[in-house]
């Protein structure tokens, strides 16, 4: 079980491993509560560093430097899964409070470990098989079948390091293209909807689950989320129970996102886990009494979790770079629409597919909120 964390008083210094937009939102939340923030990330223009009190440009795998950085931190968290688990483990061994711990990180970093972990806890997943050799590739094609997704076991996000395959020839070509790293063969699911549950858990094991959000992806990148998800109540309850089960099994203190597929007939399958705030939970910034970043801060600092009730239906739409310019125009027109909020992440280069910000729209129903968000997005353009 997790150690109880005495509430950290305002003025305490918090450390964030990773400098992306998730860390930026946490930093802004922490500053509003009177905490100081130190971020560790090699990127000199890291969005989180723009809001933090101090920025250490240190590689995540330089354990000695990370330990020195953490000496001034009352507690540490990570804002994405590519922080080496061994670095977090070294911090824990040195007596640093890290929330979530290295266990959720190590499980979520390995797709095979993650799926096996879920199955042992009674949470269903899509059929899968390991692929570490040509023989295992042939075996997976027979046992799991087509169509399928070949993914690297480690690394990859937003559709990176994976390939869709429909024939054995395609699978062989994809394995060569993916560098012959250890892979996982996953059955491609003909699902009705993708949805996610974001849940917060404190050191005493108390949880608070946000309303599910239904998600749309294009090219492996999340495009939009709408909440509350338009899914059967039984599916929502099963997913919330599964998320709570996994959070408890991971002894997680912080925020966990569990992504699911909704199948025909109402059954659910776990897709993947993220032991941190998630893009699909960004709607909570504007629509919920406590945002997912507020919960992350509360869990990290040993404070009570906040209420998660919504003010109404909401939709989130990502603003992706297009490689056509770095200046966003049209904000005035978009924000003139009632119920629309705009969040920009402070990134300098709007590369194609890069998450540069997001829009949130509030309305009476998820469908109306999504329509409003899309209307606002059409008013924005890169120049």
PADREN-345945 format. One record per residue (C-alpha): x, y, z; residue in one letter. Coordinates in steps of 0.02 Angstrom, whole numbers, plus 50000, padded with zeros to 5 digits. Example, Ala and Ser with C-alpha at 12.3 -4.5 7.8 and 13.67 -1.06 7.14 Angstrom:
BEGIN
+-------+-------+-------+------+
!     u !     v !     w ! type !
+-------+-------+-------+------+
! 50615 ! 49775 ! 50390 !    a !
! 50684 ! 49947 ! 50357 !    s !
+-------+-------+-------+------+
END
This chain:
BEGIN
+-------+-------+-------+------+
!     u !     v !     w ! type !
+-------+-------+-------+------+
! 50000 ! 50000 ! 50000 !    x !
! 50054 ! 50179 ! 49970 !    x !
! 50127 ! 50278 ! 50113 !    x !
! 50014 ! 50415 ! 50176 !    x !
! 50081 ! 50581 ! 50119 !    x !
! 50061 ! 50722 ! 50244 !    x !
! 49988 ! 50873 ! 50158 !    x !
! 50125 ! 50980 ! 50084 !    x !
! 50106 ! 51161 ! 50139 !    x !
! 50097 ! 51302 ! 50011 !    x !
! 50272 ! 51360 ! 49969 !    x !
! 50335 ! 51180 ! 49951 !    x !
! 50430 ! 51140 ! 49792 !    x !
! 50360 ! 51009 ! 49673 !    x !
! 50460 ! 50925 ! 49536 !    x !
! 50395 ! 50875 ! 49365 !    x !
! 50488 ! 50753 ! 49253 !    x !
! 50442 ! 50808 ! 49077 !    x !
! 50407 ! 50979 ! 49006 !    x !
! 50255 ! 50959 ! 48893 !    x !
! 50083 ! 51037 ! 48901 !    x !
! 50022 ! 50915 ! 49034 !    x !
! 50158 ! 50977 ! 49150 !    x !
! 50115 ! 51155 ! 49102 !    x !
! 49935 ! 51136 ! 49158 !    x !
! 49992 ! 51054 ! 49320 !    x !
! 50115 ! 51196 ! 49349 !    x !
! 49982 ! 51328 ! 49327 !    x !
! 49870 ! 51234 ! 49449 !    x !
! 50013 ! 51220 ! 49574 !    x !
! 50055 ! 51404 ! 49562 !    x !
! 49875 ! 51451 ! 49595 !    x !
! 49888 ! 51351 ! 49758 !    x !
! 50051 ! 51434 ! 49810 !    x !
! 50172 ! 51293 ! 49767 !    x !
! 50338 ! 51313 ! 49679 !    x !
! 50379 ! 51203 ! 49529 !    x !
! 50542 ! 51137 ! 49459 !    x !
! 50537 ! 51052 ! 49289 !    x !
! 50666 ! 50935 ! 49214 !    x !
! 50671 ! 50924 ! 49024 !    x !
! 50807 ! 50945 ! 48893 !    x !
! 50699 ! 51053 ! 48780 !    x !
! 50745 ! 51237 ! 48808 !    x !
! 50572 ! 51288 ! 48746 !    x !
! 50473 ! 51160 ! 48847 !    x !
! 50294 ! 51224 ! 48875 !    x !
! 50301 ! 51176 ! 49059 !    x !
! 50464 ! 51270 ! 49084 !    x !
! 50381 ! 51431 ! 49027 !    x !
! 50269 ! 51424 ! 49181 !    x !
! 50384 ! 51341 ! 49308 !    x !
! 50497 ! 51429 ! 49434 !    x !
! 50652 ! 51331 ! 49381 !    x !
! 50703 ! 51226 ! 49231 !    x !
! 50841 ! 51096 ! 49230 !    x !
! 50896 ! 51043 ! 49056 !    x !
! 50950 ! 50868 ! 49106 !    x !
! 50925 ! 50701 ! 49015 !    x !
! 50800 ! 50586 ! 49100 !    x !
! 50926 ! 50443 ! 49101 !    x !
! 51062 ! 50546 ! 49191 !    x !
! 51013 ! 50473 ! 49358 !    x !
! 51147 ! 50564 ! 49458 !    x !
! 51091 ! 50733 ! 49390 !    x !
! 50908 ! 50690 ! 49417 !    x !
! 50942 ! 50643 ! 49598 !    x !
! 51032 ! 50809 ! 49624 !    x !
! 50886 ! 50903 ! 49547 !    x !
! 50760 ! 50813 ! 49658 !    x !
! 50848 ! 50860 ! 49821 !    x !
! 50753 ! 51024 ! 49825 !    x !
! 50584 ! 50943 ! 49787 !    x !
! 50458 ! 50893 ! 49922 !    x !
! 50373 ! 50776 ! 49797 !    x !
! 50397 ! 50729 ! 49615 !    x !
! 50282 ! 50672 ! 49475 !    x !
! 50302 ! 50633 ! 49289 !    x !
! 50196 ! 50702 ! 49149 !    x !
! 50220 ! 50570 ! 49014 !    x !
! 50268 ! 50386 ! 49000 !    x !
! 50436 ! 50403 ! 48914 !    x !
! 50528 ! 50443 ! 49075 !    x !
! 50635 ! 50289 ! 49110 !    x !
! 50558 ! 50185 ! 49249 !    x !
! 50733 ! 50152 ! 49318 !    x !
! 50754 ! 50339 ! 49346 !    x !
! 50594 ! 50347 ! 49448 !    x !
! 50647 ! 50191 ! 49542 !    x !
! 50813 ! 50273 ! 49584 !    x !
! 50720 ! 50423 ! 49654 !    x !
! 50612 ! 50309 ! 49761 !    x !
! 50764 ! 50216 ! 49827 !    x !
! 50840 ! 50384 ! 49874 !    x !
! 50687 ! 50422 ! 49980 !    x !
! 50605 ! 50546 ! 49860 !    x !
! 50414 ! 50545 ! 49861 !    x !
! 50359 ! 50506 ! 49682 !    x !
! 50174 ! 50500 ! 49639 !    x !
! 50127 ! 50398 ! 49541 !    x !
! 50265 ! 50274 ! 49583 !    x !
! 50377 ! 50176 ! 49464 !    x !
! 50254 ! 50029 ! 49456 !    x !
! 50118 ! 50113 ! 49349 !    x !
! 50255 ! 50186 ! 49240 !    x !
! 50342 ! 50018 ! 49210 !    x !
! 50176 ! 49932 ! 49172 !    x !
! 50114 ! 50065 ! 49050 !    x !
! 50282 ! 50075 ! 48959 !    x !
! 50270 ! 49894 ! 48898 !    x !
! 50116 ! 49848 ! 48797 !    x !
! 50135 ! 49662 ! 48831 !    x !
! 50157 ! 49688 ! 49017 !    x !
! 50009 ! 49807 ! 49019 !    x !
! 49890 ! 49684 ! 48935 !    x !
! 49945 ! 49538 ! 49041 !    x !
! 49927 ! 49646 ! 49197 !    x !
! 49749 ! 49690 ! 49148 !    x !
! 49701 ! 49510 ! 49108 !    x !
! 49763 ! 49451 ! 49278 !    x !
! 49644 ! 49578 ! 49358 !    x !
! 49496 ! 49519 ! 49256 !    x !
! 49495 ! 49666 ! 49135 !    x !
! 49466 ! 49607 ! 48955 !    x !
! 49581 ! 49660 ! 48814 !    x !
! 49588 ! 49627 ! 48627 !    x !
! 49670 ! 49463 ! 48573 !    x !
! 49858 ! 49484 ! 48562 !    x !
! 50022 ! 49390 ! 48547 !    x !
! 50207 ! 49433 ! 48567 !    x !
! 50315 ! 49446 ! 48411 !    x !
! 50501 ! 49432 ! 48445 !    x !
! 50550 ! 49323 ! 48298 !    x !
! 50495 ! 49268 ! 48126 !    x !
! 50424 ! 49110 ! 48203 !    x !
! 50317 ! 49209 ! 48325 !    x !
! 50258 ! 49320 ! 48183 !    x !
! 50194 ! 49167 ! 48089 !    x !
! 50116 ! 49099 ! 48248 !    x !
! 50027 ! 49263 ! 48289 !    x !
! 49956 ! 49271 ! 48113 !    x !
! 49876 ! 49101 ! 48142 !    x !
! 49822 ! 49119 ! 48323 !    x !
! 49761 ! 49300 ! 48324 !    x !
! 49728 ! 49328 ! 48140 !    x !
! 49691 ! 49475 ! 48027 !    x !
! 49661 ! 49620 ! 48016 !    x !
! 49788 ! 49665 ! 48149 !    x !
! 49900 ! 49801 ! 48218 !    x !
! 50085 ! 49772 ! 48239 !    x !
! 50158 ! 49887 ! 48371 !    x !
! 50324 ! 49905 ! 48456 !    x !
! 50311 ! 49845 ! 48635 !    x !
! 50395 ! 50003 ! 48697 !    x !
! 50389 ! 50182 ! 48637 !    x !
! 50267 ! 50258 ! 48517 !    x !
! 50117 ! 50369 ! 48542 !    x !
! 49990 ! 50458 ! 48431 !    x !
! 49996 ! 50314 ! 48308 !    x !
! 50186 ! 50308 ! 48296 !    x !
! 50286 ! 50144 ! 48287 !    x !
! 50140 ! 50038 ! 48228 !    x !
! 50068 ! 49970 ! 48067 !    x !
! 49902 ! 49898 ! 48010 !    x !
! 49920 ! 49731 ! 47922 !    x !
! 49797 ! 49624 ! 47826 !    x !
! 49913 ! 49492 ! 47754 !    x !
! 50065 ! 49395 ! 47811 !    x !
! 50169 ! 49484 ! 47678 !    x !
! 50119 ! 49652 ! 47750 !    x !
! 50161 ! 49591 ! 47925 !    x !
! 50335 ! 49536 ! 47871 !    x !
! 50366 ! 49703 ! 47785 !    x !
! 50302 ! 49799 ! 47937 !    x !
! 50414 ! 49701 ! 48055 !    x !
! 50565 ! 49748 ! 47951 !    x !
! 50511 ! 49929 ! 47944 !    x !
! 50482 ! 49938 ! 48132 !    x !
! 50663 ! 49889 ! 48159 !    x !
! 50635 ! 49711 ! 48221 !    x !
! 50610 ! 49774 ! 48398 !    x !
! 50501 ! 49665 ! 48511 !    x !
! 50324 ! 49687 ! 48444 !    x !
! 50147 ! 49648 ! 48495 !    x !
! 50018 ! 49580 ! 48373 !    x !
! 49846 ! 49648 ! 48417 !    x !
! 49683 ! 49599 ! 48337 !    x !
! 49604 ! 49752 ! 48256 !    x !
! 49437 ! 49777 ! 48341 !    x !
! 49280 ! 49825 ! 48245 !    x !
! 49218 ! 49937 ! 48385 !    x !
! 49068 ! 50051 ! 48398 !    x !
! 49156 ! 50187 ! 48497 !    x !
! 49318 ! 50228 ! 48584 !    x !
! 49299 ! 50304 ! 48755 !    x !
! 49405 ! 50338 ! 48907 !    x !
! 49388 ! 50349 ! 49095 !    x !
! 49498 ! 50469 ! 49193 !    x !
! 49507 ! 50424 ! 49376 !    x !
! 49598 ! 50505 ! 49523 !    x !
! 49658 ! 50404 ! 49673 !    x !
! 49739 ! 50467 ! 49833 !    x !
! 49862 ! 50383 ! 49952 !    x !
! 49720 ! 50316 ! 50060 !    x !
! 49642 ! 50227 ! 49911 !    x !
! 49496 ! 50347 ! 49888 !    x !
! 49446 ! 50373 ! 49707 !    x !
! 49348 ! 50496 ! 49601 !    x !
! 49301 ! 50450 ! 49422 !    x !
! 49260 ! 50582 ! 49292 !    x !
! 49117 ! 50557 ! 49169 !    x !
! 49176 ! 50452 ! 49023 !    x !
! 49226 ! 50542 ! 48863 !    x !
! 49196 ! 50471 ! 48689 !    x !
! 49347 ! 50496 ! 48577 !    x !
! 49384 ! 50512 ! 48392 !    x !
! 49555 ! 50476 ! 48319 !    x !
! 49629 ! 50509 ! 48147 !    x !
! 49795 ! 50432 ! 48101 !    x !
! 49817 ! 50375 ! 48281 !    x !
! 49803 ! 50554 ! 48347 !    x !
! 49659 ! 50606 ! 48459 !    x !
! 49553 ! 50733 ! 48366 !    x !
! 49406 ! 50760 ! 48482 !    x !
! 49325 ! 50706 ! 48645 !    x !
! 49146 ! 50733 ! 48704 !    x !
! 49076 ! 50707 ! 48878 !    x !
! 48978 ! 50631 ! 48952 !    x !
! 49004 ! 50489 ! 48828 !    x !
! 48850 ! 50426 ! 48739 !    x !
! 48874 ! 50244 ! 48789 !    x !
! 48761 ! 50118 ! 48879 !    x !
! 48758 ! 50144 ! 49069 !    x !
! 48813 ! 49964 ! 49096 !    x !
! 48968 ! 49989 ! 48988 !    x !
! 49011 ! 50149 ! 49082 !    x !
! 48994 ! 50061 ! 49250 !    x !
! 49102 ! 49915 ! 49192 !    x !
! 49236 ! 50035 ! 49131 !    x !
! 49235 ! 50135 ! 49292 !    x !
! 49249 ! 49976 ! 49395 !    x !
! 49391 ! 49915 ! 49284 !    x !
! 49483 ! 50081 ! 49303 !    x !
! 49464 ! 50074 ! 49492 !    x !
! 49525 ! 49893 ! 49495 !    x !
! 49679 ! 49935 ! 49392 !    x !
! 49718 ! 50093 ! 49491 !    x !
! 49711 ! 49993 ! 49653 !    x !
! 49817 ! 49852 ! 49582 !    x !
! 49947 ! 49980 ! 49527 !    x !
! 49937 ! 50063 ! 49699 !    x !
! 49921 ! 50222 ! 49599 !    x !
! 49922 ! 50391 ! 49684 !    x !
! 49878 ! 50522 ! 49555 !    x !
! 49777 ! 50516 ! 49395 !    x !
! 49750 ! 50367 ! 49280 !    x !
! 49671 ! 50365 ! 49108 !    x !
! 49601 ! 50200 ! 49045 !    x !
! 49553 ! 50194 ! 48861 !    x !
! 49420 ! 50070 ! 48805 !    x !
! 49334 ! 50003 ! 48651 !    x !
! 49145 ! 49981 ! 48655 !    x !
! 49096 ! 49828 ! 48554 !    x !
! 48931 ! 49780 ! 48476 !    x !
! 48824 ! 49706 ! 48613 !    x !
! 48892 ! 49826 ! 48744 !    x !
! 49049 ! 49733 ! 48799 !    x !
! 49209 ! 49832 ! 48829 !    x !
! 49393 ! 49800 ! 48798 !    x !
! 49537 ! 49895 ! 48876 !    x !
! 49649 ! 49975 ! 48746 !    x !
! 49786 ! 50056 ! 48851 !    x !
! 49829 ! 50145 ! 49011 !    x !
! 49912 ! 50312 ! 49048 !    x !
! 49963 ! 50348 ! 49230 !    x !
! 49942 ! 50535 ! 49211 !    x !
! 49816 ! 50665 ! 49152 !    x !
! 49762 ! 50630 ! 48974 !    x !
! 49718 ! 50727 ! 48818 !    x !
! 49542 ! 50655 ! 48823 !    x !
! 49521 ! 50729 ! 48998 !    x !
! 49559 ! 50908 ! 48946 !    x !
! 49373 ! 50946 ! 48946 !    x !
! 49382 ! 50942 ! 49137 !    x !
! 49478 ! 51107 ! 49137 !    x !
! 49321 ! 51202 ! 49089 !    x !
! 49177 ! 51083 ! 49122 !    x !
! 49212 ! 51006 ! 49294 !    x !
! 49220 ! 51077 ! 49469 !    x !
! 49395 ! 51004 ! 49488 !    x !
! 49503 ! 50976 ! 49334 !    x !
! 49610 ! 50821 ! 49307 !    x !
! 49762 ! 50930 ! 49344 !    x !
! 49684 ! 50991 ! 49505 !    x !
! 49663 ! 50809 ! 49556 !    x !
! 49841 ! 50769 ! 49507 !    x !
! 49903 ! 50911 ! 49617 !    x !
! 49792 ! 50859 ! 49763 !    x !
! 49850 ! 50678 ! 49756 !    x !
! 50032 ! 50730 ! 49741 !    x !
! 50021 ! 50849 ! 49889 !    x !
! 49915 ! 50739 ! 50002 !    x !
! 49761 ! 50849 ! 49990 !    x !
! 49581 ! 50786 ! 49978 !    x !
! 49519 ! 50745 ! 49804 !    x !
! 49396 ! 50870 ! 49733 !    x !
! 49220 ! 50848 ! 49662 !    x !
! 49210 ! 50795 ! 49480 !    x !
! 49033 ! 50844 ! 49434 !    x !
! 49008 ! 50932 ! 49267 !    x !
! 48931 ! 51102 ! 49236 !    x !
! 48853 ! 51034 ! 49076 !    x !
! 48904 ! 50936 ! 48923 !    x !
! 49073 ! 50974 ! 48845 !    x !
! 49180 ! 50937 ! 48694 !    x !
! 49367 ! 50956 ! 48667 !    x !
! 49446 ! 50978 ! 48496 !    x !
! 49633 ! 50972 ! 48472 !    x !
! 49720 ! 51110 ! 48376 !    x !
! 49854 ! 51022 ! 48274 !    x !
! 49997 ! 51100 ! 48180 !    x !
! 49990 ! 51087 ! 47991 !    x !
! 50167 ! 51134 ! 47942 !    x !
! 50099 ! 51290 ! 47855 !    x !
! 50157 ! 51420 ! 47980 !    x !
! 50176 ! 51450 ! 48165 !    x !
! 50054 ! 51594 ! 48193 !    x !
! 49876 ! 51550 ! 48240 !    x !
! 49744 ! 51670 ! 48178 !    x !
! 49557 ! 51680 ! 48205 !    x !
! 49555 ! 51676 ! 48395 !    x !
! 49442 ! 51828 ! 48405 !    x !
! 49310 ! 51748 ! 48293 !    x !
! 49319 ! 51580 ! 48384 !    x !
! 49305 ! 51657 ! 48556 !    x !
! 49156 ! 51762 ! 48503 !    x !
! 49053 ! 51601 ! 48505 !    x !
! 48968 ! 51581 ! 48676 !    x !
! 49031 ! 51432 ! 48773 !    x !
! 49199 ! 51417 ! 48683 !    x !
! 49365 ! 51416 ! 48777 !    x !
! 49539 ! 51416 ! 48699 !    x !
! 49698 ! 51342 ! 48773 !    x !
! 49866 ! 51364 ! 48685 !    x !
! 50022 ! 51272 ! 48741 !    x !
! 50159 ! 51396 ! 48701 !    x !
! 50247 ! 51287 ! 48572 !    x !
! 50350 ! 51382 ! 48446 !    x !
! 50342 ! 51268 ! 48294 !    x !
! 50175 ! 51207 ! 48225 !    x !
! 50239 ! 51049 ! 48143 !    x !
! 50112 ! 50942 ! 48052 !    x !
! 50013 ! 50838 ! 48178 !    x !
! 50089 ! 50922 ! 48330 !    x !
! 49968 ! 50964 ! 48471 !    x !
! 49977 ! 51152 ! 48486 !    x !
! 49822 ! 51183 ! 48592 !    x !
! 49640 ! 51137 ! 48609 !    x !
! 49466 ! 51210 ! 48608 !    x !
! 49332 ! 51168 ! 48734 !    x !
! 49149 ! 51200 ! 48700 !    x !
! 49011 ! 51192 ! 48831 !    x !
! 48830 ! 51158 ! 48783 !    x !
! 48673 ! 51067 ! 48839 !    x !
! 48718 ! 50901 ! 48755 !    x !
! 48880 ! 50816 ! 48698 !    x !
! 48823 ! 50825 ! 48517 !    x !
! 48789 ! 51012 ! 48525 !    x !
! 48955 ! 51041 ! 48614 !    x !
! 49048 ! 50945 ! 48479 !    x !
! 48962 ! 51043 ! 48341 !    x !
! 49006 ! 51206 ! 48426 !    x !
! 49188 ! 51154 ! 48447 !    x !
! 49200 ! 51107 ! 48263 !    x !
! 49122 ! 51272 ! 48213 !    x !
! 49252 ! 51364 ! 48317 !    x !
! 49394 ! 51260 ! 48248 !    x !
! 49348 ! 51308 ! 48069 !    x !
! 49378 ! 51490 ! 48115 !    x !
! 49559 ! 51456 ! 48164 !    x !
! 49700 ! 51449 ! 48036 !    x !
! 49889 ! 51440 ! 48030 !    x !
! 49984 ! 51581 ! 47948 !    x !
+-------+-------+-------+------+
END
